Amino acid sequence: MILTILALTIGLWLIGDGGVRAAGGAVASSPAAVTDIAGFASLRLTSMVGGSALPFSAGYAFREGDVPAGKYIIATGAALRGFQAVVKNRWHDGSVKFAILSGLADLQPRSELKVMIGSGDVTVDGGPPLGIKDLEATGIAASIAFGDYGKASWQGSDWGAPFISVAAGPQMSSWVYRRPIGADRHLVAWVEVRLYRGGAVELLPWIENGYLLRPSPGERIGTATLAINGTTRFSGEIALRNHQRVVLADGDALSHWLGADPRVSYKHDMRYLQDTRLVPAYSAITPPNASLYKHLSTRYTPLAQHDFPSGMGAGGYDKSIGPLPEWDVVYMTSDGDPRAWYAVQVNGYAAGRYGIHFRDESTNRAPRLSSHPNLVIGPESGIASTGTSSKRQLTPDASGEKPPVFKSSHMPAIGFMAYLMTGRWYFLDETQLLAATLLLKQSDANRLFAQGVIQSAVGTNTTRGAAWALRALADSAAITPDDDQPLKSALAGSVQANVDWYYTRYIAQPSNPLGLVQPYSDYTPGDGKIDSASWMEDFLTWSFGNIKALEICDGPHDVKLKQFLAWKYRSVVGRLGPNESGSWSYRRAAAYTVPYAPSESPDWTKGTGPWYHDWGEAYLAAKLGYEDGSSLLGAYIDGAGLATSYWGNLQPAIAYAVEQNAPGALDGYKRMAGAPNWQAAAAYFDRDTPVWSVRPRNLGD
């Protein structure tokens, strides 16, 4: 649904004629008398160079109910020349969930323009959407070459056959194109194109080396070159290993333009973005002089590590681990600092260095398990801890150097925030390919073949690995456009299959009263009980709470999810009980391990245990006491410990428990946050470690 309007003192007026002019040509002027609408959010635009009718596009998440079905997204700004909103997702009530906002604006160099976003009743004909013929009329030609392997190119009528149409409107239309590079069976050139009213064209090009089942995958080495209208825009030596992909850009140029780069950046309304529930809400405030900016990557180098860990899988705190990684969180906690704006996208591109891009040859999209129920990723891909196939169906072995090790137990969120921020199909595709890889790395029997179940205690998983895999699956299902079928249904179906499995295991029959799932390991074998990692349990608890927040499940599965979460939240709420007999004292809620069961071989399958009756009994089994005082205790509570270790790890779980009204959650949260040493310890969230500063949305700041 597309609407192009501005609010004027005399009413609502259409801005722009919707036609295409040559790059740099005149664009219709906006009326002089402009007044703000009563919007509920904003988008702030800045250009480093300034100019008239500069093009912009951004992804935008919407709070449920703010733009109801039948209403339209509207916007105004003092120098806004045109605006459109292309809706990609809706909440269950029909209101807008996510849209790509685009337009033209007059911007002074380094001066911010605030565009107000609201909802309205009026439909205005913005003219016909920009089409392929309009793109052809710009005269653009592009080519991508890779060493001796060959070249892919587009010009004139070549633009007439896009692989996917991403957006269509009178201010901006977007398409994705793909072509093989020479005769190589794995190398493919891709380009995402945005065409704006007035003739500006933006290209995001990349090369991919990753198919699912084609034989002989492996390293390809050569000089990658991008040319636009015969002028080289990028050239560099690239060693592209199996199932990697690389964006052909460098430095602070995140895309390429047919004419001059308008150098437009933007800042979302951070409080509003967090209120949408598509991302967690954060209490941290990252100041401009925070030392973390010294390591935050703001310039892109193809296939470089950037802010990803040196060894994915290493123990201890890492800035990449959390519901969202540091670079995504800082974009919100710094109120859109330009360095964070770059870092989100740079690291979104950097994920191409991992061998997680297994593209289905038959669809050229992320694989669906319904087409590959027994297929499992082979051991030569660079992906750690892959499983086995009951029918010995593995992806082909790869040759040459492997990509950096990718370990799902320690992986960051990838592509999700970058897509919410930019609306680029590249990042959406990244989340879908990642989700498919995380399912295909599981043993086929353990994932229940085509269902895509991620269990916490079997095969190659750990509790935390299951949590982060479910996060990636849920994020991708939530942002895949509603009309992107059958991929949307496949991803949502896998999320719902997990809800079914966990509900059946823990709710439909007797189970552990503490809200703890079967762990992957007993940390204290031989002592007559199971002790395992409560902090990993917190990751999983939040991950299911996130599924609820993202509103993925249909009605019956949503009911099951609510019941499962009511049980699952006990695992964190129960550890924040009163400091008195019969409870687990909140003062020691962040213990490294907790007792799960009074036996080393409880029956998890039928749920008969034996189990501890409550958290007070587990506390006694842990041989912990009820010391006088009310301060939080633990080896990592002093200094930055709360912000970087187990106290921090439990914040997302208890925050979502509070906002989703889990019994006892608010009381437990108040005990923790009211402790005498809470404020001093939590202050480190505001210094250089905001990742775990997740707060309950319903309690404000």
Order of alpha helices (4+ residues) and beta strands (2+ residues): beta-beta-beta-beta-beta-beta-beta-beta-alpha-beta-beta-beta-beta-beta-beta-beta-beta-beta-beta-beta-alpha-beta-alpha-alpha-alpha-alpha-alpha-alpha-beta-alpha-alpha-alpha-beta-alpha-alpha-alpha-alpha-alpha-alpha-beta
